Amino acid sequence: MRENWKIETQAVQGNYAPKAAEPRTAPIHQSTTFKYDSAEHMAQLFDLDCADPMYTRLGNPTTSVFEEKIALMEGGVAALATSSGQAASAVSLLNITRAGQHVLSASTLYGGTYSLFANTLPKLGIEVGFIDPEASVEEMKAAFRPDTRCLFAETIGNPGLNILDFEKFSRVAKEMGVPLIIDNTLASPALCRPLEHGADIVIHSATKYIDGHGTAVGGVIVDSGKFDWSASGKYPELCEPDSSYHGLKYVEKFGPLAYIVKSRAQYMRDLGVTPAPQNSFLFNHGLTTLHLRMERHSSNALALAKFLEKHDKVSWVNYPGLESHPSYKLTQKYLPKGASGVLTFGIKGGREAGMKFMEACKLIAMVVHVGDARSCVLHPASTTHRQLSEAEQIASGVTPDLIRLSVGIEHIDDIMADVDQALAAS
Ligand SMILES: *Cc1c(COP(=O)(O)O)cnc(C)c1O
């Protein structure tokens, strides 16, 4: 059974099994709509009695292939692909919260997610509280409110690179009776499978390592199917009749698939944050080599981090695979196969030197991106965070000397040589 295959085999062969004379590669179904012959079949589609494709906003065969593969690789029961990682985080929360309710999140977040949580969700009446991921169980529990509906965190904080203490977070979520939603973008299922460590739902920006080649923006939500939505009475939208679907009850009708069916039937229907079939094809392609790329990203990043630690133009290095890193114990526990490809370091000479370093890189490209097979560099203080004052930058963890590298899968000697000459030029 494909559920029992190793993740490497799932990545290569996990989803699509063509019959005789069908294409070997899952094709791009570049079609908005799908044809039917009987009124009864159409009625079944609209009653959600049948999952055949009808209209690409709600589902597409190419996208289904991607959804099935990532669900398999994360060890979940079903997935919903979205047009971006931002759409995945928004829909994952909107599906179980409403105005007047509350979400608790680790404070160490990707910038776009922070902005969604701090600015946009509050405009819709959903408040998000932020907690230090180092907080104790008691402090975390004290930050819950009666109307808190989920706990959210990233496996590897982007860009802080702290590793999540899954045992603590899943324990708190369980004791408080809410699901734990994990953004697993920087680790990918090849390095960490959060559902095995007590998470209930996993989301991704597929734009990063899943694509892996810098070609498409997308996202995905994977559900474990294990959270008991009925037990607490806190999730009536999943357990009680949905008036927008003539009284359908998701948990009763779909059991473990309820969360994903509802997110598709309501939020994909109403918000339309659908991936293009062409992009689903690229994500499916990317997943095929994910395990190999993550191995190389991780070994290259570790070697580069060790090289930088000894370099006299470098004042500090932040990589969770280094023994000197505060998360090192958690890295060993949750990311034994590697700590992924992103690292940050401090360059001597501060802001000026940082800008010079970024410009002097030749092989390593100056781009606002991580997770590409090609190495990328960014000096956040003079780019992504330049609108903030220096005090605000430091509060958000961006010091003037900070350089972020997304280490690619080129030969490590060439990456090191480029970093070395750029440091000399800085
Ligand atoms: C990039 C990123 C996102 C947002 O994804 P997009 O595909 O750019 O919308 C969310 N979370 C993390 C950790 C990311 O790195």
The ligand as an SDF file (V2000), in Angstrom:
LIG
                    3D

 15 15  0  0  0  0  0  0  0  0999 V2000
    6.5580   32.2920    1.6910 C   0  0  0  0  0  0  0  0  0  0  0  0
    5.9120   31.8150    2.9230 C   0  0  0  0  0  0  0  0  0  0  0  0
    4.5170   31.9420    3.1080 C   0  0  0  0  0  0  0  0  0  0  0  0
    3.6310   32.6280    2.1030 C   0  0  0  0  0  0  0  0  0  0  0  0
    3.5850   31.9130    0.9100 O   0  0  0  0  0  0  0  0  0  0  0  0
    3.2750   32.5450   -0.5300 P   0  0  0  0  0  0  0  0  0  0  0  0
    3.2630   31.3420   -1.3910 O   0  0  0  0  0  0  0  0  0  0  0  0
    4.3690   33.5250   -0.8360 O   0  0  0  0  0  0  0  0  0  0  0  0
    1.9400   33.2100   -0.4390 O   0  0  0  0  0  0  0  0  0  0  0  0
    3.9720   31.4320    4.2670 C   0  0  0  0  0  0  0  0  0  0  0  0
    4.7390   30.8530    5.2110 N   0  0  0  0  0  0  0  0  0  0  0  0
    6.0750   30.7330    5.0900 C   0  0  0  0  0  0  0  0  0  0  0  0
    6.8690   30.0850    6.1630 C   0  0  0  0  0  0  0  0  0  0  0  0
    6.7100   31.2000    3.9340 C   0  0  0  0  0  0  0  0  0  0  0  0
    8.0490   31.0900    3.8110 O   0  0  0  0  0  0  0  0  0  0  0  0
  1  2  1  0
  2  3  1  0
  2 14  2  0
  3  4  1  0
  3 10  2  0
  4  5  1  0
  5  6  1  0
  6  7  2  0
  6  8  1  0
  6  9  1  0
 10 11  1  0
 11 12  2  0
 12 13  1  0
 12 14  1  0
 14 15  1  0
M  END
$$$$
